Amino acid sequence: MKVGHHGQKKLMHKIISFTFFNLLCISAIWSQIDSLQYGSPVGWPIQLSGTFGELRPGHFHMGIDIKSPNGGTGHDILSIADGYVSRIQISSGGYGRVLHIVHPTGHESVYAHLNAFTPEIDQYVKDVQYQNESFELDLMLFPDQFEVKKGQKIGEMGMTGRTFGPHLHFEIRDKWTELGLNPLLLGIPVNDTEAPRFYQIKVYEYDNNFREIHTQELKIKSNGKGYTTAPSRITVHSDFIAIGVKAYDRMNGVRNLNGVFSFDMNVDGQPIFSCDFDTLSYRQQRYINAHKDFSAFVSKDAYVNRMCILPGNQLDIYSSNEQSGIIRVGDDQTKAIEIVVSDHYKNQRTIRFELLKENDPPEYSTTVFNHHIQHNTPSTFKLGELTVHFDKGHVYQDVYAKITSSLHDSLQQKIYHIHERSEPVHRPFQISLHLPEIPDSIRPQTFISGINSRGDQANYGGRWEGDTLTTMLYSFGDFTVALDTIAPTIEVKSFEYDLQDAKAMSFTIKDQFPRARLTYEARVDGQWILMDYDAKKDRLTHYFDDRINPGKHKMTLRVSDRKGNDTEWQGEFIR
């Protein structure tokens, strides 16, 4: 599928930056767009388990996820066009093993979660890992190092990094603007004749300060002519209403619930809100927390698209009227609502319902607050030893926050309650605790810890400035001061004295606190050896090659947390 002229103009409008140089570059790229004939990155009919723009925790999905043809790994991954390998990344989490290829059009294709590259690239990567004594790499390459042709094998499908099933995460980026482009609008072939489906409609009521005061969750039903809500006429009591939509796309022969390409909303026949996912900026990723109903995500792990634009939301995926998708309803008025969801191939579904405003509002409870966080103004709050500072742009809309402290009965620790986890934060805010009573001897092991609803704690770090412990937090919630004096653990998974016929040896490493950021080093006879680190399994694995000679050897594995606690394991083996 090629991008039509209307789609070209819309997409080009989004990717143009305001410099003459970039304008020239983009014009050159789009002069070739009609002739683009990108091939498939795989050698079988594509079925998707993830779409571009799909809502994820903390980010939009920036590519498409292509399913394995048989649920396994090892299948050939192909370059979609001529080009050169421009970047190689290896990480224990995230995308795992990744290849970037730059093409003559100025596009960059990205292939992630690979189990392996081609033998020559694998050898190059391993040599650099040994030179740097590091498993994790981020290498920028010269154009003449690894040239590739369209359809050439570049690696094998895997499940490295933060993924729990074999698939290829595939992206296309614009090299000049660094925007992510929807691969399905650039010729990547997918068979899809099924329309997206509605799963839930939410109605949000706001007061005059645009604080959410009431929410209704509506079910979906067919009325023979299309879809409506149950009931089809919704009573509201506020002048300001917003709508949320939970919808997913289905594709031919696939059970996965994928993300929807576009949302459009009309009120009384007039368009007031539209958004689509043809391009996305990597710099704007965290604004997903303003786009989705963050409270529904935190409480129910639900992905609901807000059909309105919060004041601090700077995403450029929207078209709306001056009300930013907020529906204004007068007393005894009825508003006819129509919402259309579409996939990339214009398969659509429509739902219609009505809003009726009654002028005798019930008494809605409002949360008592002691600090007003304005989304466009810095502010500071103090409570005893606690100081919390917010800069401009930390939140997406004004937040009426409740910040308190209390003694936790079971933990016997002082807990600092900084508003509610259901309210999103865009940029990290600063929290400081003045704690002169903590002895110097244990300060290096002291940190600020987050506490979830089950009482589990996570290490959020902290640095000492005099008698004050300070760190940055990416979320509201409950926090305390904790001490880490316990070293990480090392568990042998696959190791014995006689390893002459073994292909690998492996260990599990863990820490008592999540987010521990463990570091490790393995040496055989004093020489550094490569250990692949799979963070999702806490697994270190060494795959034997000719770097360890036949004979008897002594191995040392040292693992450290970021508070200076370390563990050392030693063993002997023969090859």
VEXZA-382246 format. One line per 10 residues: their letters; for each residue x negated, y, z negated of C-alpha. Coordinates in Angstrom, 3 decimals. Layout:
N
a	X:Y:Z ~ ...
REM end
This chain:
575
mkvghhgqkk	0.000:0.000:0.000 ~ -1.377:3.405:0.988 ~ -0.556:6.682:-0.668 ~ 2.079:8.601:1.339 ~ 1.629:12.285:2.217 ~ 3.937:13.416:-0.616 ~ 2.025:11.205:-3.056 ~ -1.293:12.516:-1.734 ~ -0.286:16.122:-2.381 ~ 0.953:15.339:-5.884
lmhkiisftf	-2.138:13.309:-6.763 ~ -4.503:15.867:-5.258 ~ -2.844:18.660:-7.235 ~ -3.628:16.770:-10.418 ~ -7.265:15.995:-9.682 ~ -8.394:19.396:-8.393 ~ -10.572:21.222:-10.899 ~ -11.051:24.949:-10.671 ~ -14.505:25.039:-9.099 ~ -15.266:25.549:-5.418
fnllcisaiw	-17.730:22.657:-5.395 ~ -15.206:20.147:-6.731 ~ -12.579:21.456:-4.331 ~ -14.870:20.726:-1.382 ~ -15.682:17.253:-2.716 ~ -12.049:16.327:-3.326 ~ -10.984:17.645:0.078 ~ -13.584:15.380:1.664 ~ -12.332:12.391:-0.314 ~ -8.690:12.920:0.571
sqidslqygs	-9.528:13.394:4.245 ~ -10.413:9.664:4.140 ~ -7.541:8.455:1.990 ~ -5.277:7.317:4.841 ~ -8.020:5.050:6.134 ~ -8.836:3.455:2.780 ~ -8.716:-0.310:3.000 ~ -9.775:-1.470:-0.428 ~ -9.927:-5.197:-0.817 ~ -8.736:-7.173:-3.795
pvgwpiqlsg	-11.132:-7.610:-6.735 ~ -10.057:-11.262:-6.948 ~ -9.580:-14.089:-4.466 ~ -6.018:-15.081:-5.431 ~ -2.589:-13.358:-5.394 ~ -2.655:-10.676:-8.097 ~ -0.352:-10.956:-11.088 ~ -0.584:-8.308:-13.779 ~ -0.571:-8.492:-17.556 ~ -1.152:-4.753:-17.902
tfgelrpghf	-0.435:-1.661:-15.803 ~ -2.001:1.781:-15.465 ~ -0.713:4.229:-18.088 ~ 0.659:1.480:-20.317 ~ 0.926:2.549:-23.952 ~ -1.734:1.074:-26.237 ~ -2.967:1.786:-29.800 ~ -4.749:5.130:-29.619 ~ -5.049:5.271:-25.820 ~ -3.353:4.827:-22.477
hmgidikspn	-4.333:1.784:-20.447 ~ -6.671:3.217:-17.814 ~ -6.511:0.376:-15.314 ~ -4.688:-2.813:-14.434 ~ -5.163:-6.222:-16.078 ~ -5.291:-9.067:-13.555 ~ -4.336:-12.491:-14.856 ~ -6.449:-15.594:-14.452 ~ -4.977:-17.961:-11.822 ~ -5.090:-20.883:-14.269
ggtghdilsi	-5.562:-19.314:-17.696 ~ -9.298:-19.953:-17.689 ~ -12.550:-18.050:-17.201 ~ -15.301:-18.227:-14.601 ~ -13.378:-17.157:-11.494 ~ -15.213:-14.996:-8.966 ~ -14.816:-11.213:-9.229 ~ -15.342:-9.297:-5.983 ~ -16.315:-5.764:-5.022 ~ -13.338:-3.965:-3.463
adgyvsriqi	-15.567:-2.082:-0.969 ~ -19.153:-1.366:0.034 ~ -21.141:0.539:-2.560 ~ -23.776:0.199:-5.256 ~ -23.820:-0.786:-8.923 ~ -24.121:2.532:-10.755 ~ -23.737:1.489:-14.367 ~ -23.859:-1.638:-16.538 ~ -22.456:-1.760:-20.060 ~ -22.739:-4.493:-22.689
ssggygrvlh	-20.893:-4.166:-26.006 ~ -19.652:-6.414:-28.792 ~ -16.172:-4.863:-28.629 ~ -14.317:-2.644:-26.188 ~ -14.717:-3.789:-22.587 ~ -17.516:-6.291:-23.299 ~ -19.553:-6.850:-20.119 ~ -18.760:-4.140:-17.553 ~ -19.898:-3.268:-14.035 ~ -19.338:0.121:-12.333
ivhptghesv	-19.591:0.389:-8.539 ~ -19.662:3.722:-6.665 ~ -18.165:3.744:-3.139 ~ -18.733:6.130:-0.198 ~ -15.270:7.669:-0.764 ~ -16.409:9.099:-4.106 ~ -14.365:6.548:-6.017 ~ -15.852:4.349:-8.725 ~ -14.457:0.873:-9.390 ~ -14.840:-0.691:-12.834
yahlnaftpe	-14.772:-4.426:-13.691 ~ -14.530:-5.280:-17.396 ~ -14.455:-8.244:-19.815 ~ -16.741:-10.236:-17.501 ~ -18.314:-13.432:-18.792 ~ -21.268:-13.066:-16.452 ~ -22.694:-10.934:-13.651 ~ -24.501:-12.296:-10.601 ~ -27.743:-14.147:-11.486 ~ -29.963:-11.243:-10.365
idqyvkdvqy	-27.995:-8.701:-12.411 ~ -27.847:-11.062:-15.403 ~ -31.639:-11.469:-15.283 ~ -32.165:-7.706:-15.017 ~ -29.860:-7.077:-17.985 ~ -31.533:-9.716:-20.150 ~ -34.996:-8.307:-19.377 ~ -33.847:-4.827:-20.479 ~ -32.223:-6.265:-23.627 ~ -35.549:-7.840:-24.608
qnesfeldlm	-37.458:-4.669:-23.774 ~ -35.092:-2.592:-25.940 ~ -34.571:-5.347:-28.545 ~ -30.848:-4.652:-28.333 ~ -27.829:-6.690:-27.255 ~ -25.723:-3.587:-26.576 ~ -26.699:-1.562:-23.502 ~ -25.435:1.322:-21.390 ~ -27.587:1.476:-18.258 ~ -27.399:4.047:-15.440
lfpdqfevkk	-28.817:2.620:-12.205 ~ -30.319:4.040:-9.005 ~ -28.294:3.607:-5.779 ~ -30.848:1.252:-4.213 ~ -31.138:-1.183:-7.148 ~ -28.052:-3.332:-6.521 ~ -26.193:-2.623:-3.287 ~ -22.972:-4.562:-2.662 ~ -20.664:-5.255:0.253 ~ -16.886:-5.442:0.345
gqkigemgmt	-15.737:-8.861:-0.864 ~ -19.140:-9.756:-2.365 ~ -19.157:-11.637:-5.663 ~ -20.356:-9.368:-8.483 ~ -19.487:-11.449:-11.564 ~ -17.151:-13.916:-13.204 ~ -13.856:-13.394:-15.021 ~ -14.138:-13.660:-18.778 ~ -12.874:-12.460:-22.119 ~ -15.807:-10.541:-23.585
grtfgphlhf	-15.231:-7.491:-25.752 ~ -11.949:-6.702:-27.450 ~ -9.654:-9.074:-25.593 ~ -8.014:-12.336:-26.595 ~ -7.248:-13.874:-23.203 ~ -9.073:-14.328:-19.886 ~ -8.371:-11.487:-17.438 ~ -10.031:-8.794:-15.370 ~ -9.570:-5.225:-16.552 ~ -9.942:-3.231:-13.331
eirdkwtelg	-10.120:0.536:-12.875 ~ -10.604:3.074:-10.111 ~ -11.994:6.466:-11.116 ~ -12.684:9.659:-9.224 ~ -16.445:10.161:-9.434 ~ -16.225:13.957:-9.164 ~ -13.441:14.739:-11.635 ~ -13.816:11.617:-13.833 ~ -10.057:11.095:-13.666 ~ -8.628:7.596:-13.827
lnplllgipv	-6.578:6.810:-10.699 ~ -3.744:4.321:-10.525 ~ -5.123:1.348:-8.515 ~ -1.644:0.400:-7.317 ~ -1.421:3.738:-5.475 ~ -4.731:3.092:-3.706 ~ -4.059:-0.092:-1.829 ~ -4.638:-2.847:-4.414 ~ -2.041:-5.451:-3.355 ~ 0.583:-6.661:-5.833
ndteaprfyq	3.899:-8.349:-5.052 ~ 6.563:-6.573:-7.118 ~ 10.273:-6.365:-6.301 ~ 11.582:-6.363:-9.893 ~ 12.774:-3.128:-11.497 ~ 11.794:-2.036:-15.023 ~ 14.249:-2.748:-17.832 ~ 15.526:-0.606:-20.690 ~ 15.140:-2.097:-24.156 ~ 16.127:0.779:-26.426
ikvyeydnnf	17.169:4.425:-26.436 ~ 16.413:6.655:-29.426 ~ 18.053:9.974:-30.238 ~ 16.101:12.430:-32.396 ~ 17.760:15.371:-34.154 ~ 15.672:18.410:-35.165 ~ 16.355:21.340:-37.465 ~ 15.625:24.976:-36.594 ~ 11.952:24.456:-37.519 ~ 11.803:21.444:-35.201
reihtqelki	11.407:19.019:-38.075 ~ 12.885:15.620:-37.321 ~ 15.869:15.189:-39.640 ~ 17.695:12.178:-38.215 ~ 17.124:9.348:-35.730 ~ 19.534:6.944:-34.080 ~ 18.423:3.721:-32.373 ~ 20.787:2.722:-29.584 ~ 21.271:-0.633:-27.920 ~ 21.588:-1.141:-24.172
ksngkgytta	24.494:-2.749:-22.308 ~ 25.647:-3.203:-18.716 ~ 28.952:-1.596:-17.753 ~ 29.217:-3.225:-14.304 ~ 28.038:-0.102:-12.483 ~ 24.709:0.221:-14.205 ~ 23.550:0.605:-17.784 ~ 24.715:2.623:-20.723 ~ 24.223:2.700:-24.467 ~ 26.379:1.091:-27.141
psritvhsdf	28.334:3.238:-27.866 ~ 28.239:5.236:-24.637 ~ 29.049:8.542:-26.411 ~ 26.654:9.479:-29.198 ~ 27.643:11.909:-31.932 ~ 24.952:14.347:-33.037 ~ 24.973:17.206:-35.553 ~ 21.949:19.291:-34.594 ~ 21.447:21.978:-31.948 ~ 18.155:20.436:-30.856
iaigvkaydr	18.020:16.871:-29.512 ~ 15.263:14.762:-27.976 ~ 15.380:11.310:-26.399 ~ 13.004:8.348:-26.675 ~ 12.915:5.432:-24.238 ~ 11.576:1.948:-24.794 ~ 11.248:0.328:-21.382 ~ 9.019:-2.271:-19.743 ~ 8.310:-3.410:-16.209 ~ 8.521:-7.003:-15.043
mngvrnlngv	6.755:-8.378:-11.976 ~ 7.466:-11.318:-9.727 ~ 6.579:-14.623:-11.365 ~ 5.166:-13.006:-14.538 ~ 6.661:-12.997:-18.025 ~ 4.508:-10.107:-19.307 ~ 6.171:-6.858:-20.334 ~ 4.144:-4.183:-18.567 ~ 4.184:-0.409:-18.695 ~ 6.547:1.730:-16.600
fsfdmnvdgq	5.202:4.070:-13.905 ~ 7.618:7.021:-14.216 ~ 10.425:8.433:-16.390 ~ 12.966:11.058:-15.264 ~ 15.765:12.623:-17.309 ~ 18.693:14.748:-16.094 ~ 21.140:16.607:-18.333 ~ 24.494:17.531:-16.761 ~ 22.950:16.750:-13.388 ~ 19.926:19.020:-13.850
pifscdfdtl	16.366:17.641:-14.164 ~ 14.773:18.648:-17.478 ~ 11.962:16.129:-17.932 ~ 9.739:13.898:-15.801 ~ 6.464:12.091:-16.298 ~ 4.479:9.632:-14.216 ~ 1.194:7.781:-14.370 ~ -0.651:8.365:-11.110 ~ -3.753:9.849:-12.788 ~ -5.011:10.127:-16.362
syrqqryina	-7.868:12.068:-17.890 ~ -10.270:10.176:-20.145 ~ -10.693:13.365:-22.177 ~ -6.959:13.421:-22.930 ~ -6.613:9.811:-24.088 ~ -5.787:10.536:-27.716 ~ -2.782:12.651:-26.724 ~ -0.962:9.333:-26.372 ~ -0.135:9.776:-30.060 ~ 1.945:12.827:-29.100
hkdfsafvsk	3.549:11.084:-26.126 ~ 4.742:7.979:-27.939 ~ 6.963:7.835:-31.006 ~ 4.080:7.411:-33.430 ~ 6.321:6.605:-36.391 ~ 7.950:3.718:-34.493 ~ 4.504:2.431:-33.552 ~ 3.241:2.505:-37.165 ~ 6.364:1.013:-38.766 ~ 7.504:-1.466:-36.091
dayvnrmcil	4.626:-1.778:-33.613 ~ 7.072:-0.400:-31.022 ~ 6.118:1.603:-27.941 ~ 8.702:4.323:-27.357 ~ 8.085:7.087:-24.806 ~ 9.108:10.555:-25.983 ~ 11.083:12.406:-23.310 ~ 9.922:15.738:-24.680 ~ 6.604:17.553:-25.005 ~ 5.352:18.387:-28.504
pgnqldiyss	3.759:21.871:-28.791 ~ 0.214:20.534:-29.149 ~ 0.486:17.904:-26.410 ~ -1.842:18.872:-23.546 ~ -1.276:15.883:-21.263 ~ -0.799:16.831:-17.618 ~ 1.480:13.911:-16.737 ~ 4.694:15.929:-17.187 ~ 7.123:18.063:-15.256 ~ 9.832:19.737:-17.351
neqsgiirvg	11.901:22.876:-17.773 ~ 11.017:25.660:-20.188 ~ 12.580:23.662:-23.029 ~ 9.954:20.899:-22.649 ~ 12.598:18.186:-22.615 ~ 14.468:19.403:-25.729 ~ 18.229:19.227:-25.177 ~ 20.140:22.166:-26.644 ~ 23.697:21.261:-27.612 ~ 26.339:23.737:-28.752
ddqtkaieiv	29.223:23.006:-31.154 ~ 31.804:20.607:-29.709 ~ 29.794:20.340:-26.486 ~ 29.269:17.126:-24.542 ~ 26.083:16.574:-22.561 ~ 25.804:13.923:-19.840 ~ 22.398:12.204:-19.968 ~ 20.879:10.218:-17.106 ~ 17.484:8.512:-17.375 ~ 15.699:6.756:-14.504
vsdhyknqrt	12.695:4.446:-14.984 ~ 10.619:3.365:-11.973 ~ 7.656:1.166:-11.202 ~ 4.871:1.902:-8.711 ~ 6.900:0.452:-5.830 ~ 10.042:2.530:-6.495 ~ 12.020:-0.300:-8.066 ~ 14.344:1.612:-10.416 ~ 16.922:1.307:-13.142 ~ 19.234:4.031:-14.440
irfellkend	21.041:4.448:-17.741 ~ 23.764:6.980:-18.498 ~ 25.368:8.095:-21.765 ~ 26.764:11.208:-23.429 ~ 25.853:13.344:-26.424 ~ 28.667:14.997:-28.391 ~ 27.825:17.755:-30.897 ~ 30.103:17.956:-33.952 ~ 30.000:21.139:-36.007 ~ 30.356:19.537:-39.455
ppeysttvfn	26.835:18.212:-40.057 ~ 26.220:15.716:-42.868 ~ 23.638:16.476:-45.537 ~ 20.318:15.156:-44.282 ~ 17.562:14.821:-46.845 ~ 14.323:16.695:-46.152 ~ 10.936:15.764:-47.569 ~ 9.504:18.043:-50.249 ~ 6.143:19.413:-49.050 ~ 3.318:21.376:-50.632
hhiqhntpst	1.228:22.263:-47.568 ~ 2.244:23.588:-44.162 ~ -0.193:22.392:-41.463 ~ 0.245:24.567:-38.376 ~ -0.831:22.957:-35.130 ~ -2.518:26.119:-33.826 ~ -3.964:27.608:-37.050 ~ -6.692:26.326:-39.433 ~ -5.727:25.664:-43.065 ~ -7.228:24.320:-46.293
fklgeltvhf	-5.529:22.539:-49.205 ~ -7.010:22.003:-52.680 ~ -5.839:19.728:-55.479 ~ -8.284:19.278:-58.369 ~ -11.442:17.650:-57.024 ~ -9.804:17.134:-53.588 ~ -10.198:19.548:-50.666 ~ -8.638:18.873:-47.266 ~ -9.405:21.094:-44.281 ~ -7.516:21.200:-40.987
dkghvyqdvy	-8.759:23.001:-37.890 ~ -6.691:24.270:-34.986 ~ -5.379:21.395:-32.891 ~ -5.600:18.692:-35.543 ~ -1.867:17.958:-35.267 ~ 0.581:18.107:-32.352 ~ 3.262:20.145:-34.078 ~ 3.670:21.911:-37.409 ~ 3.552:19.342:-40.215 ~ 5.167:19.904:-43.597
akitsslhds	2.824:17.748:-45.597 ~ 2.990:16.296:-49.077 ~ -0.481:15.822:-50.594 ~ -0.723:14.314:-54.093 ~ -2.830:11.981:-56.244 ~ -1.987:9.165:-58.651 ~ -3.516:6.233:-60.544 ~ -3.068:2.918:-58.750 ~ -1.851:0.357:-61.304 ~ -3.468:-2.792:-59.909
lqqkiyhihe	-6.620:-1.232:-58.451 ~ -7.134:1.046:-61.479 ~ -8.402:3.715:-59.117 ~ -7.309:7.257:-58.387 ~ -5.503:7.354:-55.068 ~ -5.193:10.444:-52.883 ~ -1.956:10.461:-50.891 ~ -2.482:12.659:-47.828 ~ 0.948:12.915:-46.232 ~ 2.219:9.833:-44.317
rsepvhrpfq	0.609:7.440:-41.833 ~ 3.677:7.818:-39.610 ~ 2.563:11.346:-38.638 ~ -0.145:11.340:-35.917 ~ -3.423:13.237:-36.102 ~ -5.190:14.319:-32.917 ~ -8.674:15.222:-34.134 ~ -10.347:14.097:-37.372 ~ -9.813:16.357:-40.377 ~ -12.237:16.817:-43.251
islhlpeipd	-11.691:15.462:-46.752 ~ -14.057:16.330:-49.634 ~ -14.136:15.064:-53.220 ~ -16.147:16.881:-55.912 ~ -17.434:13.998:-58.061 ~ -20.276:15.119:-60.383 ~ -19.515:12.199:-62.720 ~ -20.788:9.596:-60.215 ~ -24.438:8.711:-61.066 ~ -27.151:9.316:-58.485
sirpqtfisg	-28.135:5.655:-58.677 ~ -24.936:4.395:-56.993 ~ -24.173:7.298:-54.664 ~ -25.794:5.610:-51.632 ~ -23.275:2.744:-51.984 ~ -20.262:5.035:-52.523 ~ -17.805:5.877:-49.746 ~ -14.254:7.046:-49.098 ~ -11.958:4.102:-48.485 ~ -8.589:3.867:-46.791
insrgdqany	-5.888:1.708:-48.381 ~ -3.119:0.101:-46.334 ~ 0.335:-0.977:-47.499 ~ -1.020:-4.391:-48.628 ~ -3.770:-2.808:-50.728 ~ -6.562:-3.801:-48.317 ~ -9.401:-1.289:-48.117 ~ -11.501:-0.078:-45.174 ~ -14.767:1.856:-45.199 ~ -14.364:5.420:-43.822
ggrwegdtlt	-17.902:6.461:-44.740 ~ -18.991:9.654:-46.478 ~ -22.038:11.862:-46.993 ~ -23.128:13.585:-50.172 ~ -23.682:17.341:-50.283 ~ -24.672:18.069:-53.852 ~ -21.923:16.552:-56.031 ~ -19.381:16.442:-53.198 ~ -18.582:13.402:-51.038 ~ -17.258:14.335:-47.583
tmlysfgdft	-16.010:12.406:-44.563 ~ -13.743:12.817:-41.522 ~ -10.407:10.998:-41.247 ~ -8.457:10.121:-38.096 ~ -5.163:9.462:-39.855 ~ -3.018:10.440:-42.796 ~ -2.447:7.891:-45.538 ~ -3.834:6.753:-48.901 ~ -7.510:7.043:-49.762 ~ -9.793:6.431:-52.727
valdtiapti	-13.468:6.253:-53.697 ~ -15.049:2.799:-53.443 ~ -18.397:1.173:-54.115 ~ -20.084:-1.372:-51.848 ~ -22.882:-3.374:-53.503 ~ -22.070:-6.726:-51.887 ~ -24.200:-7.847:-48.968 ~ -22.745:-9.273:-45.736 ~ -22.475:-13.042:-45.371 ~ -24.075:-15.342:-42.808
evksfeydlq	-22.437:-18.676:-42.022 ~ -24.039:-21.273:-39.787 ~ -21.673:-22.396:-37.024 ~ -24.021:-24.299:-34.740 ~ -27.579:-24.923:-35.924 ~ -29.616:-27.964:-36.906 ~ -33.242:-28.971:-37.088 ~ -33.269:-30.821:-33.769 ~ -32.159:-28.363:-31.087 ~ -34.065:-29.952:-28.198
dakamsftik	-30.916:-30.605:-26.170 ~ -28.823:-27.716:-27.456 ~ -27.718:-24.945:-25.131 ~ -27.085:-22.446:-27.924 ~ -27.041:-21.767:-31.650 ~ -24.471:-19.564:-33.378 ~ -23.631:-17.867:-36.690 ~ -20.671:-16.009:-38.174 ~ -21.395:-12.695:-39.933 ~ -18.883:-10.845:-42.110
dqfprarlty	-18.590:-8.018:-44.612 ~ -16.087:-7.504:-47.443 ~ -14.904:-4.230:-45.864 ~ -13.501:-3.857:-42.343 ~ -15.136:-1.176:-40.190 ~ -18.440:-2.206:-41.759 ~ -20.487:-1.664:-38.565 ~ -22.899:-4.473:-39.278 ~ -26.354:-4.432:-37.758 ~ -28.415:-7.559:-37.212
earvdgqwil	-31.802:-8.778:-36.059 ~ -32.917:-12.312:-35.222 ~ -36.549:-13.377:-34.803 ~ -38.188:-16.669:-33.954 ~ -41.841:-16.961:-35.047 ~ -41.761:-13.189:-35.567 ~ -40.545:-12.446:-32.026 ~ -37.183:-10.767:-31.386 ~ -34.553:-12.952:-29.714 ~ -31.295:-11.991:-28.036
mdydakkdrl	-28.101:-12.715:-29.957 ~ -24.824:-12.060:-28.128 ~ -22.390:-10.443:-30.573 ~ -18.645:-11.121:-30.215 ~ -17.109:-8.660:-32.697 ~ -13.588:-10.079:-32.459 ~ -14.869:-13.450:-33.717 ~ -17.689:-12.046:-35.916 ~ -19.896:-14.411:-33.939 ~ -23.618:-14.208:-33.078
thyfddrinp	-24.826:-16.622:-30.391 ~ -28.262:-17.243:-28.902 ~ -28.333:-19.039:-25.540 ~ -31.624:-20.856:-25.106 ~ -33.895:-20.103:-22.154 ~ -37.592:-20.492:-21.450 ~ -38.551:-17.688:-23.842 ~ -38.711:-20.200:-26.726 ~ -41.389:-22.809:-25.974 ~ -41.158:-26.505:-26.901
gkhkmtlrvs	-42.258:-27.278:-30.445 ~ -41.451:-26.383:-34.036 ~ -40.198:-22.879:-34.836 ~ -39.156:-20.723:-37.773 ~ -36.133:-18.430:-37.397 ~ -35.090:-15.435:-39.497 ~ -31.703:-13.684:-39.229 ~ -31.132:-10.435:-41.135 ~ -27.714:-8.703:-41.329 ~ -27.116:-5.283:-42.930
drkgndtewq	-24.105:-3.080:-43.607 ~ -24.212:0.715:-43.418 ~ -24.573:1.055:-47.194 ~ -27.969:-0.637:-47.243 ~ -26.838:-4.083:-48.394 ~ -28.499:-6.855:-46.410 ~ -28.668:-10.631:-46.213 ~ -31.434:-12.784:-44.792 ~ -31.133:-16.373:-43.569 ~ -34.076:-18.588:-42.600
gefir	-34.263:-21.936:-40.872 ~ -36.578:-24.214:-38.931 ~ -35.916:-26.080:-35.708 ~ -37.654:-27.898:-32.879 ~ -37.195:-27.498:-29.128
REM end
